[in-house]
Amino acid sequence: MMQENVLVVDDHPEIRDLMVKILERRGYRVSTASDGHDALTQFALARPDLVITDLSMPGLNGYQLCRLIRGISSVPVLIMSAQKVAEEKAYEMGADAFESKPIDMEAL
């Protein structure tokens, strides 16, 4: 069985590191990016089965990243944000799921 690959995008290293630990412990291969531009590069290199992205990042934000990914792929995108009002717009941009921060790691 092939190992699923997840791309985690967040500008906070401590959040990226925590998510990597949890996902790897559950058997996933994990790639990371610190912003939307880096995420597009990692997306092309890692060819992930799932993208988990923060919403608020410098440069290319989670909405823009989701829209760009949606233009080239049907890979599921989960957007994370502390802004509850962001959920509706996340779905409008093509997100498949929305998770409020702080993240419930068990639910994830």
N, C-alpha and C positions, 0 to 999 in steps of 0.2 A: 504494500500500500504506500502511495506517495505521501510525503509529509506536506501538510498544508502550510502555505507561506502567508504571513501577515505583515503588512506594512503599517507601522505605527508612526504617526506624524504629530509632534508636539514641540513647542519651543521651550518647554521646561524639561531639562535633563532628568530631574528626579521623577517626573511622571513617566517619561520614556523608559527609564531604567526599571521602574516598578512594573510597568506593563510587560516589558521584555521578560523579566523574571517569571511573572505569573504565566504568561503565554508559553514560554519555553518549558516550564514545569508541566504544562498540560500537553506537551508534545508538538508544539508548533515551531516552525522556523520563523524567525522574526528579523525583519529589516527595519531600520529607523531613518527618520528624517527630522530635521529641526525646523523646517519651514516648507512652504508650498513649492518653492522652486526646487529645493533639494528632493522633495517628495516626487516630483515629476521624473527626475533623473532616476531615483530609486525604483519608481514604478516601472520604468523601461528596463532596468537591469534585473530586478528581482522577480518581475512578473507575478505579483502577489495574487492570492485567492481572495483576500479581504483587505480593505484599507480602513484603518481606524484613525481619524484625524481630529485634532483640536479645531475649534472654530476660530478663535482669536489668535492670530499669528502675524508677525510683521511681514510686509511684502504681500505675498499671495495668501489670502486667508482660506479657511476651510470651505466656505461657499464657493469661492473661485476655483479651488482645487477640485472640488466635487464636480463642478460643471465641466471643467477641462477633462477629467477622467471619464465622465459620462459621454463626452464627445468621441472618445476613442475606445471605450470598453464598457462591458456590462458587469464588471467586477463589483461585488457589493461594497458599499461605502457606509461606514458608521461614523456619524459626526458626534463629537463630545463637546459640551459647553455648559458653563455655569449659568448661561443666560437662557432661562426657560422660554422666553419669547422667541428665541431663535429656532425653535423646533419646526414651526410651520414653514419658515423660509428654507430650512435645511431640506425638507421634503420637496419643496418647489425646485430646488437646485439639483435634485436627482438622488438625494441620499436614500439609502434603503432602511436606515435605522438612526435613531437619535438617543443618546444617553446623557442624562444630566450629570454634571460634576457636582460634588465629588462622586466618582464612579463607584458603584457597588461591584467590586471585582468578582464576586460569586455570580451575580446576575450576568456579567459580561461573558 
